[in-house]
Structure formats: structure tokens, C-alpha cells
Amino acid sequence: MSAETHPDGLLFGPTKNGKRYLATFAHRGGNPKKSRWADDVAPPTEFAIFESADDNGQSDTEGHYWGVWGSDGAVLGARGERLAKFPRNGVPAIPWHGYPVAPASGRSSEIPPDTLIEAMIESGALSRTLGRKLQRRKA
């Protein structure tokens, strides 16, 4: 999987559905106010998580994609986050981007809908154990 250098990060894609993805420097320590990917989650892995979410339709009704790495949710974020959010992008010319989130934070923007979590459990994208933790805001 090759990437193009971009002023704001590394550009990947397109996915099978034609989406481009930007692994931004801002979420790799470039902006201390933003959540940060764990050091062992390389940009190609970040793109693979997005690509899987895109391929499998893991989006909510607002068009945000949500992803994990492995059904038991490997740690994705520097603070132990196990879930990633890829905010809706309504402009096809602008690449998507994403970042680790923690439903346990209580911030509503970091909580996927329970119906999406159920669908991810049913498809095998999430283990039942991790899905229930996410629903209880414990992960």
C-alpha cells in the first residue's frame, strides 16, 4: 500500500468505493490538543481501518465511519482508545481523515449509535464483549 506525501500528512487510496484518506500529522503528535494515534499504529494501518469501515458500511446515520483493529479492539490511541472515528466528509475532492476516540470520555461525538455497534457485532467486526463495553461507555 503506497502513500503520497501531502502537506498535512500521507494520502492513501482510493478505496473500492473511491474514497481517499489522509493520515494527518495533526493526529500523530502534530497538534497536542488533538487525539493521537498510538505509536505502533502506522499510517498504512490507520488507512486499513478506514478502508475496512468503508468496505463494510460501518457508518452511522450522519455518515460518520467507525472502526476497530481486530474484533477485540487492539489499542489504537495514545490514551488507550480502541475505537476510531472518521467524520463524515461531504466533499469528494477532500480526503477523509480519522482519529482515536473513547466512548468512556462521555463526549457524545465519541459515541457510535448502539444500532451500529449491534450491526458490527453481528457482522463479526466487533466481539460481543467489546461491543457491550462500548455500549456501556466502558471502553
C-alpha positions as CSV (number, residue, x, y, z in Angstrom):
1,M,0.0,0.0,0.0
2,S,1.7,3.2,-1.1
3,A,1.0,6.7,0.0
4,E,1.6,10.1,-1.4
5,T,3.2,12.8,0.6
6,H,0.8,15.7,1.3
7,P,1.5,18.9,3.2
8,D,-0.8,17.7,6.0
9,G,0.1,14.0,6.1
10,L,0.2,10.9,4.0
11,L,-2.5,10.4,1.3
12,F,-3.9,6.9,0.7
13,G,-6.4,5.3,-1.6
14,P,-8.7,5.3,-3.2
15,T,-10.8,2.6,-1.5
16,K,-13.0,0.3,-3.6
17,N,-15.7,3.0,-3.1
18,G,-13.4,5.8,-4.4
19,K,-12.6,7.5,-1.2
20,R,-9.2,9.0,-0.5
21,Y,-7.8,9.0,3.1
22,L,-5.3,11.4,4.7
23,A,-3.3,10.2,7.7
24,T,-2.8,13.6,9.2
25,F,0.2,14.8,11.1
26,A,-2.1,16.6,13.5
27,H,-3.3,13.2,14.9
28,R,0.3,11.9,15.1
29,G,1.5,14.4,17.6
30,G,1.5,17.5,15.4
31,N,-1.2,19.1,17.5
32,P,-1.2,18.4,21.2
33,K,-4.9,19.4,21.5
34,K,-6.0,16.5,19.2
35,S,-6.3,12.8,20.0
36,R,-3.2,10.9,18.8
37,W,-2.8,7.5,17.2
38,A,-0.7,5.1,19.2
39,D,2.9,4.9,18.1
40,D,2.5,1.3,16.9
41,V,-0.4,2.2,14.6
42,A,1.4,3.1,11.4
43,P,-0.3,5.2,8.8
44,P,-1.0,2.2,6.5
45,T,-2.8,0.5,9.4
46,E,-4.8,3.7,10.0
47,F,-5.8,3.6,6.4
48,A,-6.6,-0.1,6.6
49,I,-9.0,0.6,9.5
50,F,-10.8,3.3,7.5
51,E,-10.9,1.1,4.4
52,S,-12.4,-1.8,6.3
53,A,-15.1,0.6,7.8
54,D,-15.8,1.9,4.3
55,D,-15.9,-1.6,2.7
56,N,-18.2,-2.9,5.4
57,G,-20.6,0.1,5.7
58,Q,-19.7,0.8,9.3
59,S,-21.3,4.3,9.2
60,D,-24.0,5.9,11.3
61,T,-27.0,7.8,10.1
62,E,-24.9,11.1,9.9
63,G,-22.4,9.4,7.6
64,H,-19.5,9.1,10.1
65,Y,-17.5,5.9,9.8
66,W,-16.3,4.0,12.9
67,G,-13.6,1.4,13.0
68,V,-11.6,-1.0,15.2
69,W,-8.5,-3.1,14.6
70,G,-9.4,-6.7,15.2
71,S,-12.8,-7.7,16.6
72,D,-11.4,-7.5,20.2
73,G,-10.2,-3.9,19.5
74,A,-6.5,-3.5,19.6
75,V,-5.4,-0.2,21.2
76,L,-5.4,2.5,18.6
77,G,-4.8,5.7,20.6
78,A,-2.0,7.0,22.7
79,R,-4.5,7.1,25.7
80,G,-5.7,3.5,25.2
81,E,-8.6,4.2,22.8
82,R,-9.8,1.2,21.0
83,L,-12.2,2.8,18.5
84,A,-11.6,5.2,15.6
85,K,-14.0,7.8,14.2
86,F,-13.8,9.0,10.6
87,P,-16.0,12.1,10.4
88,R,-18.4,12.5,7.5
89,N,-16.8,14.2,4.6
90,G,-19.4,15.7,2.2
91,V,-16.8,17.0,-0.3
92,P,-15.5,14.2,-2.5
93,A,-12.4,16.2,-3.5
94,I,-11.3,16.4,0.1
95,P,-9.8,13.2,1.6
96,W,-11.3,11.6,4.7
97,H,-9.3,11.5,7.9
98,G,-9.8,9.9,11.3
99,Y,-8.7,9.7,14.9
100,P,-9.0,7.5,18.0
101,V,-12.0,8.1,20.3
102,A,-13.1,6.9,23.7
103,P,-16.8,6.5,24.4
104,A,-15.9,6.3,28.1
105,S,-15.0,10.0,27.8
106,G,-18.7,10.8,27.8
107,R,-18.4,13.2,24.8
108,S,-21.4,12.4,22.6
109,S,-19.3,13.0,19.5
110,E,-17.1,9.9,20.5
111,I,-20.0,7.5,20.9
112,P,-21.3,5.5,18.0
113,P,-25.0,4.6,18.0
114,D,-26.0,1.3,19.7
115,T,-27.6,0.2,16.4
116,L,-24.3,0.5,14.6
117,I,-22.5,-1.4,17.4
118,E,-25.1,-4.2,17.2
119,A,-24.6,-4.4,13.4
120,M,-20.8,-4.5,13.9
121,I,-21.2,-7.4,16.4
122,E,-23.5,-9.3,14.0
123,S,-21.0,-8.9,11.2
124,G,-18.1,-10.0,13.3
125,A,-16.3,-6.7,13.1
126,L,-16.6,-6.4,16.9
127,S,-16.6,-9.1,19.6
128,R,-19.7,-9.2,21.7
129,T,-17.5,-8.4,24.8
130,L,-16.0,-5.2,23.2
131,G,-19.4,-4.2,21.8
132,R,-21.1,-4.3,25.2
133,K,-18.2,-2.3,26.7
134,L,-18.6,0.3,24.1
135,Q,-22.4,0.4,24.7
136,R,-21.8,0.8,28.4
137,R,-19.2,3.5,27.7
138,K,-16.5,1.4,29.5
139,A,-14.1,1.2,26.6
